[in-house]
């Protein structure tokens, strides 16, 4: 089975908002295309500090994160970042990981984008019930 890696487009949401309002030229939107590990055990998106800085994301708050080995650590939460993956787009915040660490795509993005992990084909796919737009539960 192995790990699933996908390429995502990450964009500074504040930059995009400034373009829409006419205050920033399109070519100044900070955008990065990166490969991320899809981690169904992670709750949030995790991006390394150097990537967060390249995107110019704002530090929003702090949180205690628990790693797979049960170690806990205080980390910054940054945002807002637009994540484009598998034909879907989500605006979210991210945990700021150590510089050079491997980016992780967690459950919040998967749920909001309504994507499933296709381990056999090493990709993300839209749920069959919602092939065109995400279907979100509000109950």
ZICOR-V158765 format. One record per residue. N is the residue number from 1. SS is DSSP state (helix for helix, strand for strand, loop for the rest). PHI is phi as a letter, one per 20 degrees, with the letter a starting at -180 (none if undefined). PSI is psi in degrees with one decimal (NA if undefined). Layout:
# ZICOR-V158765
((N,SS,PHI,PSI) (N,SS,PHI,PSI))
This chain:
# ZICOR-V158765
((1,loop,none,-62.9) (2,loop,m,178.7) (3,loop,e,150.4) (4,strand,d,123.5) (5,strand,d,137.5) (6,strand,c,154.5) (7,strand,e,132.2) (8,strand,c,153.3) (9,strand,d,126.2) (10,strand,d,129.2) (11,strand,c,141.8) (12,strand,f,114.0) (13,helix,f,-37.0) (14,helix,f,-40.2) (15,helix,f,-46.2) (16,helix,f,-40.5) (17,helix,f,-38.4) (18,helix,f,-35.9) (19,helix,f,-46.7) (20,helix,f,-37.2) (21,loop,e,-0.5) (22,loop,n,15.9) (23,loop,d,-5.8) (24,loop,b,134.7) (25,loop,f,147.1) (26,helix,g,-40.1) (27,helix,f,-1.3) (28,helix,d,3.4) (29,loop,f,126.4) (30,loop,f,121.0) (31,strand,c,137.7) (32,strand,c,138.6) (33,strand,d,122.5) (34,strand,c,154.6) (35,strand,e,133.4) (36,strand,c,149.9) (37,strand,e,129.0) (38,strand,e,117.8) (39,loop,c,98.7) (40,loop,f,-12.2) (41,loop,e,-11.9) (42,loop,e,143.1) (43,loop,e,-48.1) (44,loop,d,170.8) (45,strand,f,136.0) (46,strand,c,124.7) (47,strand,c,141.3) (48,strand,f,151.9) (49,helix,g,-40.2) (50,helix,f,-34.5) (51,helix,f,-40.4) (52,helix,g,-43.1) (53,helix,f,-40.6) (54,helix,f,-34.4) (55,helix,e,-14.4) (56,loop,m,32.9) (57,loop,f,146.4) (58,strand,e,142.9) (59,strand,f,125.8) (60,strand,d,-40.6) (61,strand,a,-174.3) (62,strand,c,157.1) (63,strand,b,157.5) (64,strand,e,124.5) (65,strand,d,148.0) (66,strand,d,123.1) (67,loop,e,170.0) (68,loop,g,-29.6) (69,loop,e,11.9) (70,loop,m,2.1) (71,loop,f,140.3) (72,strand,d,147.2) (73,strand,b,144.2) (74,strand,e,131.1) (75,strand,c,155.0) (76,strand,f,150.3) (77,strand,d,129.4) (78,strand,c,163.7) (79,strand,r,-170.9) (80,strand,e,139.2) (81,strand,c,136.9) (82,strand,e,129.8) (83,strand,d,120.3) (84,strand,d,119.9) (85,strand,b,137.9) (86,loop,l,39.2) (87,loop,m,8.4) (88,strand,c,159.4) (89,strand,c,138.9) (90,strand,c,138.3) (91,strand,d,129.7) (92,strand,b,177.2) (93,strand,d,172.6) (94,strand,b,152.6) (95,strand,f,136.0) (96,strand,e,112.9) (97,strand,e,175.4) (98,loop,f,150.7) (99,loop,g,136.7) (100,loop,m,-1.2) (101,loop,f,162.4) (102,loop,e,126.5) (103,loop,f,143.0) (104,strand,c,137.7) (105,strand,d,113.2) (106,loop,d,-169.2) (107,helix,f,-34.7) (108,helix,g,-48.0) (109,helix,f,-43.9) (110,helix,g,-44.0) (111,helix,f,-47.4) (112,helix,f,-33.8) (113,helix,e,-9.7) (114,loop,l,52.1) (115,strand,d,149.2) (116,strand,d,150.0) (117,strand,e,122.0) (118,strand,d,89.6) (119,loop,f,-38.9) (120,loop,f,-37.0) (121,loop,d,6.0) (122,loop,l,52.4) (123,strand,b,173.4) (124,strand,d,143.6) (125,strand,c,154.0) (126,strand,f,146.2) (127,loop,f,141.3) (128,helix,g,-30.4) (129,helix,f,-15.0) (130,helix,c,66.5) (131,loop,f,-21.4) (132,loop,d,-39.4) (133,loop,c,150.2) (134,loop,f,144.3) (135,loop,d,122.3) (136,loop,d,135.7) (137,loop,e,137.9) (138,loop,c,33.6) (139,loop,d,NA))
